Amino acid sequence: MAEARHTHRTACENRKARHDYFIDETVEAGIILTGSEVKSLRDGRGNLRDTYASERNGELYLFNAHIPEYGKAIAFATHEPRRARKLLLHSRQIGRLTGAIQREGVTLVPLSIYFNDRGIAKVELGLARGKRKADKRESEKERDWQRQKARVMRDRG
């Protein structure tokens, strides 16, 4: 039997998250969107900067995600760009994530929104601990060293 290929089409990505946080664990979650939000994301128009996920009434919501209005949508079918969007997870996952947020002082940060093989919008969430300035400098040094090492290996053949 042929192996299934996973092709994800990224709609928007939070590039700053991996720079500002240590990502301990990632979780895939569904997200409830309106039709105009899906169309806007398919156009690649979304912004996850300063976005976070938090618990409200026993459910997880994505706060402060900016998905602009779809230009070709009918006036009454548009959406509010920065509304709270409900995340779809199993109740056991929600309990584990909210417990980690409350106990350990970690943050739930969205890393990307993408469309899976079936065309359904998913959010990749990361359990994140904040980096200090020295940690950021250290990771930058490590990244530069890896780049130099790859360059030397490539030049040697």
C-alpha positions as CSV (number, residue, x, y, z in Angstrom):
1,M,0.0,0.0,0.0
2,A,1.4,3.4,-0.9
3,E,2.4,5.7,1.9
4,A,0.3,8.8,2.3
5,R,2.1,12.1,1.7
6,H,1.3,15.0,4.0
7,T,1.1,18.2,2.1
8,H,0.2,21.2,4.2
9,R,-0.5,24.5,2.6
10,T,0.5,27.1,5.1
11,A,-1.9,30.1,5.3
12,C,0.0,32.1,7.8
13,E,2.9,31.6,10.2
14,N,4.2,33.1,13.4
15,R,7.9,33.4,12.6
16,K,8.7,35.4,15.7
17,A,7.4,32.7,18.1
18,R,10.4,30.4,17.7
19,H,12.7,33.4,18.3
20,D,10.9,34.6,21.4
21,Y,10.0,31.3,23.0
22,F,11.3,27.8,23.7
23,I,8.7,25.5,22.2
24,D,8.4,22.4,24.4
25,E,5.6,20.6,22.6
26,T,3.3,21.2,19.6
27,V,-0.3,20.3,19.2
28,E,-2.6,20.3,16.2
29,A,-6.1,21.8,16.7
30,G,-9.1,22.5,14.6
31,I,-10.4,26.1,14.4
32,I,-14.0,27.3,13.8
33,L,-14.0,29.9,11.0
34,T,-16.6,31.7,8.9
35,G,-16.6,31.4,5.1
36,S,-15.1,34.7,4.5
37,E,-12.3,33.9,7.0
38,V,-11.4,30.7,5.1
39,K,-11.4,32.6,1.8
40,S,-9.1,35.2,3.3
41,L,-6.7,32.6,4.7
42,R,-6.6,30.7,1.4
43,D,-5.4,34.0,-0.2
44,G,-2.6,33.9,2.4
45,R,-3.8,37.0,4.3
46,G,-3.5,36.3,8.0
47,N,-1.3,37.5,10.8
48,L,-0.5,35.6,14.0
49,R,1.8,38.3,15.6
50,D,0.9,38.9,19.2
51,T,-1.6,36.0,19.1
52,Y,-2.2,33.6,22.0
53,A,-4.6,30.8,23.0
54,S,-6.2,30.8,26.4
55,E,-9.1,29.1,28.2
56,R,-12.5,30.6,28.5
57,N,-15.5,28.7,30.0
58,G,-13.7,25.3,29.8
59,E,-12.8,25.7,26.1
60,L,-9.7,27.0,24.3
61,Y,-9.9,30.2,22.2
62,L,-7.5,31.9,19.9
63,F,-7.2,35.6,20.8
64,N,-5.9,38.5,18.8
65,A,-5.4,36.7,15.5
66,H,-5.9,39.1,12.6
67,I,-7.7,37.6,9.6
68,P,-8.6,40.6,7.4
69,E,-12.0,40.8,5.7
70,Y,-12.3,39.1,2.3
71,G,-12.7,41.8,-0.3
72,K,-15.2,40.0,-2.5
73,A,-17.5,39.0,0.3
74,I,-21.0,40.4,0.5
75,A,-21.4,43.2,3.1
76,F,-23.5,41.2,5.6
77,A,-21.2,38.1,5.2
78,T,-18.0,39.7,6.5
79,H,-16.4,39.0,9.8
80,E,-14.7,41.0,12.6
81,P,-10.9,40.7,11.9
82,R,-9.7,40.2,15.5
83,R,-12.5,38.2,17.0
84,A,-11.9,35.3,19.4
85,R,-12.0,32.0,17.5
86,K,-12.8,28.7,19.2
87,L,-10.3,25.9,18.9
88,L,-11.4,22.3,18.6
89,L,-9.5,19.8,20.8
90,H,-10.5,16.7,22.7
91,S,-11.5,17.5,26.3
92,R,-8.5,15.5,27.7
93,Q,-6.2,17.7,25.6
94,I,-7.9,20.9,26.7
95,G,-7.5,19.8,30.4
96,R,-3.8,18.9,30.0
97,L,-3.0,22.2,28.2
98,T,-5.0,24.5,30.6
99,G,-3.3,22.7,33.5
100,A,0.1,23.3,32.0
101,I,-0.7,27.0,31.5
102,Q,-1.9,27.5,35.1
103,R,0.7,25.3,36.8
104,E,3.9,25.8,35.0
105,G,3.6,29.3,33.7
106,V,3.9,28.4,30.1
107,T,2.0,30.1,27.2
108,L,0.0,28.5,24.4
109,V,1.3,30.2,21.2
110,P,-0.1,29.5,17.7
111,L,2.8,28.7,15.4
112,S,0.9,28.5,12.1
113,I,-2.5,28.1,10.4
114,Y,-2.5,25.7,7.5
115,F,-4.9,23.6,5.4
116,N,-4.4,19.8,5.7
117,D,-4.8,17.2,3.0
118,R,-8.6,17.4,3.1
119,G,-8.6,21.2,2.9
120,I,-9.6,21.8,6.5
121,A,-8.0,24.7,8.4
122,K,-5.8,23.6,11.4
123,V,-3.8,25.5,13.9
124,E,-0.4,24.3,15.2
125,L,-0.1,25.4,18.8
126,G,3.1,25.3,20.8
127,L,3.5,25.1,24.6
128,A,6.1,27.8,25.0
129,R,8.4,29.2,27.7
130,G,9.7,32.7,27.2
131,K,13.3,33.3,26.3
132,R,15.5,35.8,28.0
133,K,17.8,38.2,26.0
134,A,20.8,36.0,26.7
135,D,18.9,32.9,25.5
136,K,18.1,34.7,22.2
137,R,21.7,35.6,21.7
138,E,22.8,32.1,22.4
139,S,20.4,30.6,19.9
140,E,21.5,33.2,17.3
141,K,25.1,32.2,17.8
142,E,24.2,28.5,17.4
143,R,22.3,29.2,14.2
144,D,25.2,31.2,12.8
145,W,27.6,28.4,13.7
146,Q,25.4,25.8,11.9
147,R,25.3,28.0,8.8
148,Q,29.1,28.4,8.8
149,K,29.6,24.7,9.3
150,A,27.2,23.9,6.4
151,R,29.0,26.4,4.2
152,V,32.4,24.8,4.9
153,M,31.1,21.3,4.3
154,R,29.5,22.3,1.1
155,D,32.7,24.0,-0.2
156,R,34.9,21.0,0.6
157,G,32.7,18.8,-1.6
